[in-house]
């Protein structure tokens, strides 16, 4: 097991012990999908690509890619991004 894996495992154990959400303790992205019309991403590191058909956001787990139709950014905050439109797929890409 690598140091990075051990660190993540320890962080998860501490979060569980203290009853804290993992996204706060481990700096993980929190992705909330509302139907196929809206997605909210918390704990992001910035927007990499923005078109009406693709939004790519940098996160600690890699790039989060949103594919859809008529995509638009509704909120752009330091800790949260909200994308609206007709969402077809969401995936983490390398």
C-alpha positions in Angstrom: 0.0 0.0 0.0 1.4 3.4 -1.0 1.8 6.3 1.3 -1.0 8.1 -0.4 -3.4 5.2 0.1 -2.4 4.9 3.8 -2.9 8.6 4.3 -6.4 8.5 2.7 -7.3 5.4 4.8 -6.2 7.2 8.0 -8.2 10.3 7.0 -11.3 8.2 6.4 -10.8 6.5 9.8 -10.5 9.8 11.6 -13.6 11.2 9.7 -15.6 8.1 10.8 -14.4 8.4 14.4 -15.3 12.1 14.6 -18.5 11.5 12.6 -17.3 14.1 10.0 -18.3 14.1 6.4 -15.6 12.5 4.2 -15.7 15.3 1.7 -14.6 17.8 4.4 -11.9 15.7 6.0 -10.4 14.2 2.9 -10.9 17.2 0.5 -13.1 15.0 -1.8 -15.4 16.6 -4.4 -19.1 16.5 -3.6 -21.2 16.0 -6.7 -25.0 16.4 -6.5 -27.1 15.6 -9.5 -30.7 16.9 -9.7 -32.5 14.8 -12.3 -30.8 15.4 -15.7 -31.0 19.2 -15.5 -28.5 20.3 -12.8 -25.2 19.3 -11.2 -23.5 20.9 -8.3 -19.8 20.3 -7.6 -18.2 21.3 -4.3 -14.5 21.2 -3.4 -13.3 21.8 -7.0 -10.0 23.2 -8.2 -11.2 25.2 -11.2 -12.9 24.9 -14.6 -10.8 23.4 -17.4 -13.2 23.3 -20.3 -16.5 25.2 -20.8 -18.7 24.8 -23.8 -22.5 24.3 -24.3 -21.8 20.6 -24.7 -19.0 19.9 -22.2 -17.8 21.2 -18.9 -14.6 19.8 -17.3 -13.8 20.6 -13.7 -10.5 19.8 -11.9 -10.9 17.9 -8.6 -8.7 16.0 -6.2 -9.9 12.8 -7.8 -9.1 13.9 -11.3 -11.1 15.8 -13.9 -14.9 15.6 -13.7 -16.4 15.7 -17.2 -20.0 16.7 -17.8 -21.5 16.1 -21.2 -24.8 17.5 -22.3 -26.9 19.9 -24.3 -27.2 23.7 -23.7 -24.9 23.5 -20.6 -24.4 26.7 -18.7 -22.7 27.8 -15.5 -25.2 29.2 -13.0 -22.9 29.5 -10.0 -19.2 30.0 -9.9 -17.9 30.3 -6.4 -14.5 29.5 -4.9 -15.9 26.2 -3.4 -18.9 25.4 -5.7 -19.9 25.3 -9.3 -23.4 24.7 -10.6 -24.0 23.5 -14.1 -27.5 23.5 -15.7 -28.7 22.1 -19.0 -29.7 18.7 -20.4 -27.1 16.5 -18.7 -26.2 13.3 -20.6 -23.3 11.9 -18.6 -20.9 12.7 -15.7 -17.6 10.9 -15.3 -14.2 11.1 -13.9 -11.5 11.1 -16.6 -7.7 10.9 -16.4 
